[in-house]
Amino acid sequence: MQACLFYLFAALTLLCGVLVIANPFTRNPVTSAMFLVLTIVSMAGLFVLLHAFFLAAVQILVYAGAVMVLFLFVIMLLDLKEEQSRKIKAGAGLLGVAAAGGIALIMLAVIRRSEVGGGLAAPSVEGSTLDLGKKLFTDYALPFELISLVLLVAMIGTVLLSKKDLK
Amino acid sequence: MTPVGLQHYLVVSVLLFCLGLLGVLVRRNVLVIYMSLELMLNAANLALVAFSRFNNNLNGQLIVFFIITVAASEVAVGLALIVALYRRRHTTHVEDMTALKN
């Protein structure tokens, strides 16, 4: 049952990932964004299979909710009609496939050779909200406070960049 | 059917990462390139959660928590930059952005 669900979610994630970058029917960024939402949701399914329940919820709330809505807002804001007609150069496409495929082959070979994951104890860790919260507010209290600074800086930067007379 | 282990998740993560890389290399629309970057970030997150689960160590999930936060703020700033760029140049096509080329 678990294996079936894993293969289902993995296939969904990869299929939607392919459709984000290379949709054969349309070059519209809105379609890409929608398939990215699907990728993220099926990846949340993988997180649940890994017993990372809190992260699965955060993934859907923050990524599929907040981030992708922001993306869609910007796509709708910019009128991108004439962008769709341009062609991708065949040479550049081939080179890109070769580069990405080469890196994929190297990393897959490393995973195969290293036999990573062999000889480990049976997994028992649960990513429950309780455990994560306890760790977050004890061991990771300082990074947790610092991340609020990052958010503040991002907010100020966004407001500044969106001003009309940007100098 | 063999039980699903760490390697299975890592393979999915690698494939997803390379999909994102391919998108960054091939696509010419800044917004789609940005989405491909998000894909790569997500692939790294998946690898971290898988390692965390199979090593019985919760720290990996905490790192993913921070990565999601940083990614959210990065998206906000990046999209603001893209909007500012579009206002000035009226394009989101990377081949039109050649101000530094000559």
Interface residues (C-beta under 8 A of the other chain):
Chain A: Q2 A3 F6 A10 T13 L14 G17 V18 V20 I21 A22 R27 P29 S32 A33 L36 T39 I40 M43 L46 F47 L49 L50 H51 A52 F54 L55 V58 Q59 V62 Y63 A66 V67 L70 F71 V74 I75 L77 L78 L80 E83 R86 I88 A92 G93 L95 G96 V97 A99 A100 G101 I103 A104 M107 L108 I111 R112 V116 G117 L120 A121 P123 S124 V125 G127 D131 L132 K135 L136 D139 Y140 P143 I147 V150 L151 V153 A154 M155 G157 T158 L161 S162 L166
Chain B: M1 T2 P3 V4 G5 L6 Q7 H8 Y9 L10 V11 V12 V14 L15 L16 F17 C18 L19 G20 L21 L22 G23 L25 V26 R27 R28 N29 L31 V32 Y34 M35 S36 E38 L39 N42 N45 L46 V49 A50 S52 R53 F54 N55 N56 N57 L58 N59 Q61 L62 V64 F65 F66 I68 T69 V70 A71 A72 S73 E74 V75 A76 V77 L79 A80 L81 I82 V83 A84 Y86 R87 R88 T91 T92 H93
